[in-house]
Amino acid sequence: MDLDSRLSGNCRLAVEVDDGITPIFAGVLVTIEGGKVISCVPSVESRAEAWVAGNPRAWLRRLNGAPLSELEVGGKAQLAKAITEALSRTPGGPP
């Protein structure tokens, strides 16, 4: 991921999976130091300085250039925005 070298902190990225009764979240906690990803672990329960959550459609739209406002954002919004923008610029798989 291509991030500004001044960025540091951790951010929870969560996808809402509806089971028909109550929402369930699946996601990761990403830790950034000096603009580099130093860890990415499966967790939606860990404490985070920033967080982004939404349904699968909102995530796909964001990764294809939709505004961050389609997702729920909290904490350090600048960190959350930078991570989601970098994800949208990162190649997603084999050619």
Helices and strands as residue ranges (DSSP letters): E 9-18, E 23-33, E 36-42, E 50-54, H 56-63, G 68-70, E 72-75, H 77-89
